[in-house]
Amino acid sequence: MVVAYRFTLARIVRAGPVTATRSWTNGPTGRSPFPCPRSALSQISGLARQELAGAVFEVMANCAAATDADVDPHGWRLLARSDGEHRLTVPRSWSSVTT
């Protein structure tokens, strides 16, 4: 398995009651959407479910991952809200977030 961690951008496409779907920009497996725990993204960003869709995050991820299990996202930082407001947050480790 090839491992190539780097920062990449992730836009939240959809935010459901349990999961959110994110799309990577030049990230793991191109621009494929991957599910992630919605509550974790809300905890990291301080955004409610209704505010997550369209939000843009910077995240450290394994960009050579072939499956979502190998992506290992961490160090999430909110860059822009869905309303276009830019904001920087202190990076938090994905593993420090309760899901």
Gaussian input, Z-matrix of N, CA and C with variables (Angstrom, degrees):
# hf/3-21g

backbone

0 1
 N
 C     1     B1
 C     2     B2     1     A1
 N     3     B3     2     A2     1     D1
 C     4     B4     3     A3     2     D2
 C     5     B5     4     A4     3     D3
 N     6     B6     5     A5     4     D4
 C     7     B7     6     A6     5     D5
 C     8     B8     7     A7     6     D6
 N     9     B9     8     A8     7     D7
 C    10    B10     9     A9     8     D8
 C    11    B11    10    A10     9     D9
 N    12    B12    11    A11    10    D10
 C    13    B13    12    A12    11    D11
 C    14    B14    13    A13    12    D12
 N    15    B15    14    A14    13    D13
 C    16    B16    15    A15    14    D14
 C    17    B17    16    A16    15    D15
 N    18    B18    17    A17    16    D16
 C    19    B19    18    A18    17    D17
 C    20    B20    19    A19    18    D18
 N    21    B21    20    A20    19    D19
 C    22    B22    21    A21    20    D20
 C    23    B23    22    A22    21    D21
 N    24    B24    23    A23    22    D22
 C    25    B25    24    A24    23    D23
 C    26    B26    25    A25    24    D24
 N    27    B27    26    A26    25    D25
 C    28    B28    27    A27    26    D26
 C    29    B29    28    A28    27    D27
 N    30    B30    29    A29    28    D28
 C    31    B31    30    A30    29    D29
 C    32    B32    31    A31    30    D30
 N    33    B33    32    A32    31    D31
 C    34    B34    33    A33    32    D32
 C    35    B35    34    A34    33    D33
 N    36    B36    35    A35    34    D34
 C    37    B37    36    A36    35    D35
 C    38    B38    37    A37    36    D36
 N    39    B39    38    A38    37    D37
 C    40    B40    39    A39    38    D38
 C    41    B41    40    A40    39    D39
 N    42    B42    41    A41    40    D40
 C    43    B43    42    A42    41    D41
 C    44    B44    43    A43    42    D42
 N    45    B45    44    A44    43    D43
 C    46    B46    45    A45    44    D44
 C    47    B47    46    A46    45    D45
 N    48    B48    47    A47    46    D46
 C    49    B49    48    A48    47    D47
 C    50    B50    49    A49    48    D48
 N    51    B51    50    A50    49    D49
 C    52    B52    51    A51    50    D50
 C    53    B53    52    A52    51    D51
 N    54    B54    53    A53    52    D52
 C    55    B55    54    A54    53    D53
 C    56    B56    55    A55    54    D54
 N    57    B57    56    A56    55    D55
 C    58    B58    57    A57    56    D56
 C    59    B59    58    A58    57    D57
 N    60    B60    59    A59    58    D58
 C    61    B61    60    A60    59    D59
 C    62    B62    61    A61    60    D60
 N    63    B63    62    A62    61    D61
 C    64    B64    63    A63    62    D62
 C    65    B65    64    A64    63    D63
 N    66    B66    65    A65    64    D64
 C    67    B67    66    A66    65    D65
 C    68    B68    67    A67    66    D66
 N    69    B69    68    A68    67    D67
 C    70    B70    69    A69    68    D68
 C    71    B71    70    A70    69    D69
 N    72    B72    71    A71    70    D70
 C    73    B73    72    A72    71    D71
 C    74    B74    73    A73    72    D72
 N    75    B75    74    A74    73    D73
 C    76    B76    75    A75    74    D74
 C    77    B77    76    A76    75    D75
 N    78    B78    77    A77    76    D76
 C    79    B79    78    A78    77    D77
 C    80    B80    79    A79    78    D78
 N    81    B81    80    A80    79    D79
 C    82    B82    81    A81    80    D80
 C    83    B83    82    A82    81    D81
 N    84    B84    83    A83    82    D82
 C    85    B85    84    A84    83    D83
 C    86    B86    85    A85    84    D84
 N    87    B87    86    A86    85    D85
 C    88    B88    87    A87    86    D86
 C    89    B89    88    A88    87    D87
 N    90    B90    89    A89    88    D88
 C    91    B91    90    A90    89    D89
 C    92    B92    91    A91    90    D90
 N    93    B93    92    A92    91    D91
 C    94    B94    93    A93    92    D92
 C    95    B95    94    A94    93    D93
 N    96    B96    95    A95    94    D94
 C    97    B97    96    A96    95    D95
 C    98    B98    97    A97    96    D96
 N    99    B99    98    A98    97    D97
 C   100   B100    99    A99    98    D98
 C   101   B101   100   A100    99    D99
 N   102   B102   101   A101   100   D100
 C   103   B103   102   A102   101   D101
 C   104   B104   103   A103   102   D102
 N   105   B105   104   A104   103   D103
 C   106   B106   105   A105   104   D104
 C   107   B107   106   A106   105   D105
 N   108   B108   107   A107   106   D106
 C   109   B109   108   A108   107   D107
 C   110   B110   109   A109   108   D108
 N   111   B111   110   A110   109   D109
 C   112   B112   111   A111   110   D110
 C   113   B113   112   A112   111   D111
 N   114   B114   113   A113   112   D112
 C   115   B115   114   A114   113   D113
 C   116   B116   115   A115   114   D114
 N   117   B117   116   A116   115   D115
 C   118   B118   117   A117   116   D116
 C   119   B119   118   A118   117   D117
 N   120   B120   119   A119   118   D118
 C   121   B121   120   A120   119   D119
 C   122   B122   121   A121   120   D120
 N   123   B123   122   A122   121   D121
 C   124   B124   123   A123   122   D122
 C   125   B125   124   A124   123   D123
 N   126   B126   125   A125   124   D124
 C   127   B127   126   A126   125   D125
 C   128   B128   127   A127   126   D126
 N   129   B129   128   A128   127   D127
 C   130   B130   129   A129   128   D128
 C   131   B131   130   A130   129   D129
 N   132   B132   131   A131   130   D130
 C   133   B133   132   A132   131   D131
 C   134   B134   133   A133   132   D132
 N   135   B135   134   A134   133   D133
 C   136   B136   135   A135   134   D134
 C   137   B137   136   A136   135   D135
 N   138   B138   137   A137   136   D136
 C   139   B139   138   A138   137   D137
 C   140   B140   139   A139   138   D138
 N   141   B141   140   A140   139   D139
 C   142   B142   141   A141   140   D140
 C   143   B143   142   A142   141   D141
 N   144   B144   143   A143   142   D142
 C   145   B145   144   A144   143   D143
 C   146   B146   145   A145   144   D144
 N   147   B147   146   A146   145   D145
 C   148   B148   147   A147   146   D146
 C   149   B149   148   A148   147   D147
 N   150   B150   149   A149   148   D148
 C   151   B151   150   A150   149   D149
 C   152   B152   151   A151   150   D150
 N   153   B153   152   A152   151   D151
 C   154   B154   153   A153   152   D152
 C   155   B155   154   A154   153   D153
 N   156   B156   155   A155   154   D154
 C   157   B157   156   A156   155   D155
 C   158   B158   157   A157   156   D156
 N   159   B159   158   A158   157   D157
 C   160   B160   159   A159   158   D158
 C   161   B161   160   A160   159   D159
 N   162   B162   161   A161   160   D160
 C   163   B163   162   A162   161   D161
 C   164   B164   163   A163   162   D162
 N   165   B165   164   A164   163   D163
 C   166   B166   165   A165   164   D164
 C   167   B167   166   A166   165   D165
 N   168   B168   167   A167   166   D166
 C   169   B169   168   A168   167   D167
 C   170   B170   169   A169   168   D168
 N   171   B171   170   A170   169   D169
 C   172   B172   171   A171   170   D170
 C   173   B173   172   A172   171   D171
 N   174   B174   173   A173   172   D172
 C   175   B175   174   A174   173   D173
 C   176   B176   175   A175   174   D174
 N   177   B177   176   A176   175   D175
 C   178   B178   177   A177   176   D176
 C   179   B179   178   A178   177   D177
 N   180   B180   179   A179   178   D178
 C   181   B181   180   A180   179   D179
 C   182   B182   181   A181   180   D180
 N   183   B183   182   A182   181   D181
 C   184   B184   183   A183   182   D182
 C   185   B185   184   A184   183   D183
 N   186   B186   185   A185   184   D184
 C   187   B187   186   A186   185   D185
 C   188   B188   187   A187   186   D186
 N   189   B189   188   A188   187   D187
 C   190   B190   189   A189   188   D188
 C   191   B191   190   A190   189   D189
 N   192   B192   191   A191   190   D190
 C   193   B193   192   A192   191   D191
 C   194   B194   193   A193   192   D192
 N   195   B195   194   A194   193   D193
 C   196   B196   195   A195   194   D194
 C   197   B197   196   A196   195   D195
 N   198   B198   197   A197   196   D196
 C   199   B199   198   A198   197   D197
 C   200   B200   199   A199   198   D198
 N   201   B201   200   A200   199   D199
 C   202   B202   201   A201   200   D200
 C   203   B203   202   A202   201   D201
 N   204   B204   203   A203   202   D202
 C   205   B205   204   A204   203   D203
 C   206   B206   205   A205   204   D204
 N   207   B207   206   A206   205   D205
 C   208   B208   207   A207   206   D206
 C   209   B209   208   A208   207   D207
 N   210   B210   209   A209   208   D208
 C   211   B211   210   A210   209   D209
 C   212   B212   211   A211   210   D210
 N   213   B213   212   A212   211   D211
 C   214   B214   213   A213   212   D212
 C   215   B215   214   A214   213   D213
 N   216   B216   215   A215   214   D214
 C   217   B217   216   A216   215   D215
 C   218   B218   217   A217   216   D216
 N   219   B219   218   A218   217   D217
 C   220   B220   219   A219   218   D218
 C   221   B221   220   A220   219   D219
 N   222   B222   221   A221   220   D220
 C   223   B223   222   A222   221   D221
 C   224   B224   223   A223   222   D222
 N   225   B225   224   A224   223   D223
 C   226   B226   225   A225   224   D224
 C   227   B227   226   A226   225   D225
 N   228   B228   227   A227   226   D226
 C   229   B229   228   A228   227   D227
 C   230   B230   229   A229   228   D228
 N   231   B231   230   A230   229   D229
 C   232   B232   231   A231   230   D230
 C   233   B233   232   A232   231   D231
 N   234   B234   233   A233   232   D232
 C   235   B235   234   A234   233   D233
 C   236   B236   235   A235   234   D234
 N   237   B237   236   A236   235   D235
 C   238   B238   237   A237   236   D236
 C   239   B239   238   A238   237   D237
 N   240   B240   239   A239   238   D238
 C   241   B241   240   A240   239   D239
 C   242   B242   241   A241   240   D240
 N   243   B243   242   A242   241   D241
 C   244   B244   243   A243   242   D242
 C   245   B245   244   A244   243   D243
 N   246   B246   245   A245   244   D244
 C   247   B247   246   A246   245   D245
 C   248   B248   247   A247   246   D246
 N   249   B249   248   A248   247   D247
 C   250   B250   249   A249   248   D248
 C   251   B251   250   A250   249   D249
 N   252   B252   251   A251   250   D250
 C   253   B253   252   A252   251   D251
 C   254   B254   253   A253   252   D252
 N   255   B255   254   A254   253   D253
 C   256   B256   255   A255   254   D254
 C   257   B257   256   A256   255   D255
 N   258   B258   257   A257   256   D256
 C   259   B259   258   A258   257   D257
 C   260   B260   259   A259   258   D258
 N   261   B261   260   A260   259   D259
 C   262   B262   261   A261   260   D260
 C   263   B263   262   A262   261   D261
 N   264   B264   263   A263   262   D262
 C   265   B265   264   A264   263   D263
 C   266   B266   265   A265   264   D264
 N   267   B267   266   A266   265   D265
 C   268   B268   267   A267   266   D266
 C   269   B269   268   A268   267   D267
 N   270   B270   269   A269   268   D268
 C   271   B271   270   A270   269   D269
 C   272   B272   271   A271   270   D270
 N   273   B273   272   A272   271   D271
 C   274   B274   273   A273   272   D272
 C   275   B275   274   A274   273   D273
 N   276   B276   275   A275   274   D274
 C   277   B277   276   A276   275   D275
 C   278   B278   277   A277   276   D276
 N   279   B279   278   A278   277   D277
 C   280   B280   279   A279   278   D278
 C   281   B281   280   A280   279   D279
 N   282   B282   281   A281   280   D280
 C   283   B283   282   A282   281   D281
 C   284   B284   283   A283   282   D282
 N   285   B285   284   A284   283   D283
 C   286   B286   285   A285   284   D284
 C   287   B287   286   A286   285   D285
 N   288   B288   287   A287   286   D286
 C   289   B289   288   A288   287   D287
 C   290   B290   289   A289   288   D288
 N   291   B291   290   A290   289   D289
 C   292   B292   291   A291   290   D290
 C   293   B293   292   A292   291   D291
 N   294   B294   293   A293   292   D292
 C   295   B295   294   A294   293   D293
 C   296   B296   295   A295   294   D294

   B1=1.4396
   B2=1.5328
   B3=1.3213
   B4=1.4561
   B5=1.5239
   B6=1.3486
   B7=1.4513
   B8=1.5184
   B9=1.3228
   B10=1.4643
   B11=1.5275
   B12=1.3392
   B13=1.4555
   B14=1.5162
   B15=1.3314
   B16=1.4559
   B17=1.5251
   B18=1.3379
   B19=1.4479
   B20=1.5135
   B21=1.3164
   B22=1.4505
   B23=1.5192
   B24=1.3136
   B25=1.4568
   B26=1.5170
   B27=1.3152
   B28=1.4633
   B29=1.5224
   B30=1.3259
   B31=1.4680
   B32=1.5256
   B33=1.3246
   B34=1.4629
   B35=1.5209
   B36=1.3241
   B37=1.4561
   B38=1.5224
   B39=1.3300
   B40=1.4670
   B41=1.5223
   B42=1.3165
   B43=1.4651
   B44=1.5221
   B45=1.3196
   B46=1.4545
   B47=1.5159
   B48=1.3300
   B49=1.4579
   B50=1.5323
   B51=1.3296
   B52=1.4622
   B53=1.5234
   B54=1.3226
   B55=1.4687
   B56=1.5187
   B57=1.3244
   B58=1.4645
   B59=1.5112
   B60=1.3109
   B61=1.4561
   B62=1.5167
   B63=1.3229
   B64=1.4548
   B65=1.5250
   B66=1.3014
   B67=1.4489
   B68=1.5200
   B69=1.3151
   B70=1.4680
   B71=1.5082
   B72=1.3234
   B73=1.4564
   B74=1.5235
   B75=1.3252
   B76=1.4674
   B77=1.5214
   B78=1.2924
   B79=1.4526
   B80=1.5125
   B81=1.3211
   B82=1.4592
   B83=1.5239
   B84=1.2734
   B85=1.4655
   B86=1.5282
   B87=1.3086
   B88=1.4652
   B89=1.5110
   B90=1.3275
   B91=1.4496
   B92=1.5222
   B93=1.3046
   B94=1.4569
   B95=1.5192
   B96=1.3312
   B97=1.4654
   B98=1.5261
   B99=1.3198
   B100=1.4561
   B101=1.5130
   B102=1.3310
   B103=1.4633
   B104=1.5291
   B105=1.3250
   B106=1.4560
   B107=1.5299
   B108=1.3254
   B109=1.4587
   B110=1.5349
   B111=1.3177
   B112=1.4558
   B113=1.5225
   B114=1.3234
   B115=1.4636
   B116=1.5337
   B117=1.3291
   B118=1.4652
   B119=1.5211
   B120=1.3330
   B121=1.4608
   B122=1.5268
   B123=1.3239
   B124=1.4687
   B125=1.5254
   B126=1.3260
   B127=1.4629
   B128=1.5273
   B129=1.3074
   B130=1.4629
   B131=1.5229
   B132=1.3249
   B133=1.4620
   B134=1.5231
   B135=1.3299
   B136=1.4609
   B137=1.5194
   B138=1.3443
   B139=1.4623
   B140=1.5202
   B141=1.3180
   B142=1.4650
   B143=1.5260
   B144=1.3133
   B145=1.4680
   B146=1.5242
   B147=1.3243
   B148=1.4602
   B149=1.5288
   B150=1.3110
   B151=1.4645
   B152=1.5246
   B153=1.3260
   B154=1.4663
   B155=1.5273
   B156=1.3330
   B157=1.4704
   B158=1.5167
   B159=1.3128
   B160=1.4529
   B161=1.5122
   B162=1.3329
   B163=1.4696
   B164=1.5268
   B165=1.3277
   B166=1.4656
   B167=1.5191
   B168=1.3295
   B169=1.4499
   B170=1.5185
   B171=1.3224
   B172=1.4585
   B173=1.5238
   B174=1.3190
   B175=1.4578
   B176=1.5249
   B177=1.3248
   B178=1.4576
   B179=1.5241
   B180=1.3219
   B181=1.4590
   B182=1.5205
   B183=1.3255
   B184=1.4557
   B185=1.5263
   B186=1.3121
   B187=1.4603
   B188=1.5286
   B189=1.3230
   B190=1.4618
   B191=1.5257
   B192=1.3174
   B193=1.4668
   B194=1.5230
   B195=1.3204
   B196=1.4548
   B197=1.5279
   B198=1.3233
   B199=1.4689
   B200=1.5226
   B201=1.3433
   B202=1.4629
   B203=1.5220
   B204=1.3213
   B205=1.4680
   B206=1.5350
   B207=1.3321
   B208=1.4624
   B209=1.5293
   B210=1.3310
   B211=1.4692
   B212=1.5212
   B213=1.3166
   B214=1.4687
   B215=1.5254
   B216=1.3488
   B217=1.4648
   B218=1.5235
   B219=1.3263
   B220=1.4631
   B221=1.5271
   B222=1.3303
   B223=1.4525
   B224=1.5226
   B225=1.3319
   B226=1.4622
   B227=1.5252
   B228=1.3290
   B229=1.4621
   B230=1.5218
   B231=1.3107
   B232=1.4600
   B233=1.5193
   B234=1.3396
   B235=1.4644
   B236=1.5193
   B237=1.3282
   B238=1.4666
   B239=1.5183
   B240=1.3046
   B241=1.4605
   B242=1.5282
   B243=1.3241
   B244=1.4625
   B245=1.5256
   B246=1.3462
   B247=1.4623
   B248=1.5249
   B249=1.3440
   B250=1.4531
   B251=1.5174
   B252=1.3373
   B253=1.4519
   B254=1.5245
   B255=1.3182
   B256=1.4650
   B257=1.5131
   B258=1.2947
   B259=1.4597
   B260=1.5098
   B261=1.2847
   B262=1.4568
   B263=1.5109
   B264=1.3012
   B265=1.4515
   B266=1.5202
   B267=1.2895
   B268=1.4601
   B269=1.5245
   B270=1.3348
   B271=1.4579
   B272=1.5286
   B273=1.3198
   B274=1.4720
   B275=1.5107
   B276=1.2757
   B277=1.4532
   B278=1.5283
   B279=1.3128
   B280=1.4638
   B281=1.5186
   B282=1.3190
   B283=1.4631
   B284=1.5249
   B285=1.3450
   B286=1.4564
   B287=1.5211
   B288=1.3170
   B289=1.4509
   B290=1.5165
   B291=1.3233
   B292=1.4619
   B293=1.5153
   B294=1.3205
   B295=1.4617
   B296=1.5065
   A1=108.69
   A2=116.35
   A3=122.67
   A4=108.53
   A5=116.51
   A6=121.51
   A7=108.29
   A8=116.51
   A9=121.56
   A10=108.74
   A11=115.60
   A12=119.77
   A13=110.51
   A14=115.60
   A15=122.16
   A16=108.25
   A17=115.04
   A18=119.12
   A19=109.39
   A20=116.22
   A21=122.83
   A22=107.75
   A23=116.77
   A24=120.89
   A25=109.88
   A26=115.46
   A27=121.51
   A28=108.20
   A29=116.47
   A30=121.53
   A31=107.55
   A32=115.31
   A33=119.56
   A34=107.72
   A35=115.56
   A36=122.08
   A37=110.24
   A38=116.22
   A39=121.49
   A40=107.97
   A41=116.97
   A42=120.86
   A43=109.22
   A44=115.67
   A45=121.21
   A46=111.13
   A47=116.92
   A48=120.33
   A49=112.75
   A50=117.80
   A51=121.08
   A52=111.81
   A53=117.36
   A54=120.09
   A55=111.04
   A56=114.57
   A57=122.44
   A58=106.49
   A59=116.86
   A60=120.93
   A61=107.99
   A62=115.25
   A63=119.64
   A64=109.24
   A65=115.67
   A66=121.94
   A67=107.47
   A68=116.80
   A69=121.55
   A70=110.75
   A71=116.86
   A72=122.11
   A73=107.19
   A74=116.55
   A75=121.40
   A76=110.97
   A77=116.37
   A78=120.99
   A79=111.84
   A80=115.78
   A81=121.19
   A82=111.67
   A83=116.18
   A84=125.62
   A85=112.35
   A86=116.89
   A87=120.82
   A88=112.34
   A89=116.88
   A90=121.13
   A91=110.92
   A92=117.87
   A93=121.86
   A94=111.34
   A95=117.28
   A96=119.66
   A97=110.52
   A98=116.69
   A99=123.01
   A100=108.70
   A101=117.96
   A102=119.45
   A103=110.67
   A104=116.59
   A105=122.14
   A106=107.76
   A107=118.00
   A108=120.30
   A109=111.10
   A110=116.66
   A111=121.89
   A112=111.14
   A113=117.41
   A114=120.28
   A115=111.48
   A116=117.07
   A117=120.71
   A118=110.62
   A119=117.56
   A120=120.40
   A121=111.09
   A122=117.02
   A123=120.27
   A124=110.56
   A125=116.22
   A126=120.49
   A127=110.93
   A128=117.77
   A129=122.73
   A130=111.09
   A131=116.87
   A132=121.76
   A133=114.85
   A134=116.45
   A135=119.46
   A136=112.41
   A137=117.27
   A138=121.46
   A139=111.04
   A140=116.16
   A141=121.40
   A142=108.78
   A143=115.72
   A144=120.96
   A145=111.60
   A146=117.36
   A147=121.73
   A148=112.10
   A149=117.97
   A150=121.94
   A151=113.37
   A152=118.23
   A153=120.95
   A154=114.03
   A155=117.82
   A156=119.89
   A157=109.78
   A158=116.77
   A159=123.01
   A160=113.96
   A161=117.52
   A162=120.43
   A163=109.63
   A164=115.80
   A165=121.64
   A166=108.79
   A167=115.57
   A168=123.03
   A169=109.87
   A170=116.36
   A171=122.23
   A172=104.66
   A173=116.56
   A174=120.26
   A175=110.07
   A176=116.11
   A177=121.68
   A178=106.73
   A179=116.66
   A180=119.90
   A181=110.01
   A182=115.25
   A183=121.80
   A184=107.29
   A185=117.10
   A186=122.09
   A187=113.60
   A188=116.94
   A189=120.56
   A190=111.21
   A191=116.94
   A192=121.24
   A193=111.52
   A194=114.97
   A195=120.66
   A196=110.91
   A197=117.03
   A198=121.47
   A199=109.00
   A200=116.66
   A201=119.68
   A202=111.85
   A203=118.24
   A204=121.40
   A205=111.37
   A206=117.25
   A207=121.84
   A208=113.91
   A209=117.63
   A210=121.27
   A211=111.33
   A212=118.55
   A213=123.88
   A214=112.81
   A215=118.43
   A216=120.00
   A217=111.89
   A218=116.70
   A219=121.31
   A220=109.03
   A221=116.38
   A222=120.29
   A223=112.91
   A224=117.07
   A225=122.27
   A226=111.07
   A227=116.60
   A228=123.03
   A229=108.78
   A230=116.70
   A231=120.67
   A232=108.46
   A233=117.08
   A234=121.55
   A235=111.75
   A236=117.40
   A237=120.52
   A238=109.57
   A239=114.62
   A240=120.21
   A241=108.88
   A242=116.27
   A243=120.62
   A244=112.06
   A245=117.35
   A246=120.07
   A247=111.86
   A248=117.10
   A249=121.89
   A250=114.31
   A251=117.62
   A252=120.18
   A253=109.11
   A254=116.45
   A255=120.89
   A256=109.06
   A257=116.03
   A258=120.55
   A259=107.64
   A260=116.03
   A261=121.64
   A262=108.13
   A263=116.14
   A264=120.91
   A265=108.44
   A266=116.31
   A267=121.06
   A268=108.17
   A269=118.37
   A270=120.22
   A271=111.09
   A272=115.02
   A273=120.81
   A274=108.21
   A275=115.64
   A276=121.02
   A277=109.50
   A278=116.34
   A279=120.45
   A280=109.84
   A281=117.49
   A282=121.01
   A283=112.01
   A284=118.59
   A285=120.20
   A286=112.54
   A287=117.12
   A288=121.52
   A289=109.86
   A290=116.14
   A291=119.41
   A292=109.53
   A293=116.23
   A294=120.57
   A295=110.15
   D1=130.04
   D2=177.58
   D3=-86.83
   D4=135.66
   D5=178.35
   D6=-121.44
   D7=124.59
   D8=-179.54
   D9=-140.42
   D10=84.83
   D11=-179.10
   D12=-78.45
   D13=136.45
   D14=173.22
   D15=-162.71
   D16=163.81
   D17=176.18
   D18=-76.22
   D19=139.76
   D20=177.86
   D21=-143.94
   D22=166.71
   D23=178.74
   D24=-97.09
   D25=142.97
   D26=176.95
   D27=-130.48
   D28=123.64
   D29=176.40
   D30=-103.68
   D31=132.77
   D32=178.22
   D33=-80.54
   D34=120.30
   D35=-176.23
   D36=-87.66
   D37=-41.61
   D38=-174.61
   D39=-148.56
   D40=141.47
   D41=178.20
   D42=-127.22
   D43=107.61
   D44=179.31
   D45=-95.24
   D46=-174.41
   D47=-178.80
   D48=-64.76
   D49=-31.52
   D50=-175.79
   D51=-116.10
   D52=-42.17
   D53=-176.89
   D54=-122.22
   D55=157.57
   D56=172.18
   D57=-121.59
   D58=149.21
   D59=178.26
   D60=-107.62
   D61=126.90
   D62=-179.69
   D63=-114.48
   D64=148.59
   D65=176.82
   D66=-117.58
   D67=129.54
   D68=-177.36
   D69=-88.21
   D70=142.88
   D71=172.23
   D72=-99.46
   D73=115.99
   D74=-177.57
   D75=52.44
   D76=37.47
   D77=-176.32
   D78=-111.12
   D79=-155.01
   D80=-177.95
   D81=-54.38
   D82=131.99
   D83=179.20
   D84=47.18
   D85=43.72
   D86=176.93
   D87=76.60
   D88=-126.41
   D89=-176.86
   D90=-110.87
   D91=29.49
   D92=-178.27
   D93=-67.47
   D94=139.18
   D95=174.99
   D96=-77.68
   D97=144.42
   D98=176.73
   D99=-131.14
   D100=140.71
   D101=175.52
   D102=-78.99
   D103=152.41
   D104=174.15
   D105=-149.67
   D106=158.98
   D107=-178.96
   D108=-64.66
   D109=120.31
   D110=-177.95
   D111=-63.05
   D112=-39.45
   D113=-178.70
   D114=-62.50
   D115=-33.63
   D116=178.38
   D117=-66.54
   D118=-42.98
   D119=178.92
   D120=-65.50
   D121=-37.52
   D122=176.77
   D123=-64.98
   D124=-40.77
   D125=179.99
   D126=-66.59
   D127=-40.70
   D128=179.95
   D129=-66.19
   D130=-44.44
   D131=-170.99
   D132=-94.96
   D133=-22.65
   D134=-173.71
   D135=80.04
   D136=8.22
   D137=-179.38
   D138=-92.67
   D139=142.61
   D140=174.29
   D141=-74.03
   D142=164.28
   D143=179.97
   D144=-51.98
   D145=-43.71
   D146=-177.07
   D147=-66.03
   D148=-21.30
   D149=-178.45
   D150=-93.42
   D151=-10.88
   D152=-174.12
   D153=-73.22
   D154=-41.78
   D155=-176.95
   D156=-58.80
   D157=122.71
   D158=-179.19
   D159=96.63
   D160=-12.17
   D161=178.61
   D162=-68.25
   D163=148.93
   D164=-179.19
   D165=-117.45
   D166=129.29
   D167=179.22
   D168=-117.84
   D169=152.34
   D170=166.16
   D171=-102.54
   D172=136.57
   D173=-176.38
   D174=-147.40
   D175=142.85
   D176=173.17
   D177=-83.08
   D178=127.27
   D179=-177.70
   D180=-148.50
   D181=158.62
   D182=174.96
   D183=-78.72
   D184=98.94
   D185=-175.05
   D186=-76.20
   D187=-4.34
   D188=175.79
   D189=-100.02
   D190=6.82
   D191=-176.55
   D192=-63.75
   D193=139.57
   D194=177.28
   D195=-95.16
   D196=-22.80
   D197=179.58
   D198=-131.87
   D199=161.30
   D200=-179.90
   D201=-66.30
   D202=-22.04
   D203=177.90
   D204=-68.36
   D205=-25.89
   D206=-178.26
   D207=-93.11
   D208=-6.19
   D209=-175.91
   D210=-65.95
   D211=-41.53
   D212=176.34
   D213=51.35
   D214=60.53
   D215=-178.43
   D216=-71.99
   D217=138.93
   D218=176.47
   D219=-159.40
   D220=168.18
   D221=-178.61
   D222=69.15
   D223=35.69
   D224=-177.67
   D225=-61.97
   D226=140.29
   D227=174.71
   D228=-140.64
   D229=126.72
   D230=177.15
   D231=-74.62
   D232=123.52
   D233=179.25
   D234=-100.69
   D235=-39.40
   D236=-178.48
   D237=-151.26
   D238=140.13
   D239=175.95
   D240=-81.51
   D241=168.83
   D242=-179.36
   D243=-64.04
   D244=-24.31
   D245=179.10
   D246=-83.39
   D247=4.68
   D248=177.26
   D249=90.74
   D250=-5.57
   D251=179.35
   D252=-69.02
   D253=125.03
   D254=179.33
   D255=-84.03
   D256=138.69
   D257=178.94
   D258=-154.95
   D259=142.89
   D260=174.37
   D261=-111.61
   D262=136.17
   D263=176.71
   D264=-118.43
   D265=161.53
   D266=177.34
   D267=-69.97
   D268=128.85
   D269=-179.95
   D270=-59.05
   D271=138.86
   D272=176.15
   D273=-127.05
   D274=139.69
   D275=179.31
   D276=-67.45
   D277=136.64
   D278=177.11
   D279=-57.70
   D280=-37.07
   D281=-176.85
   D282=-70.35
   D283=-17.92
   D284=179.50
   D285=-85.82
   D286=-3.93
   D287=-177.78
   D288=-95.80
   D289=131.39
   D290=178.31
   D291=-82.24
   D292=137.10
   D293=-179.68
   D294=-119.67

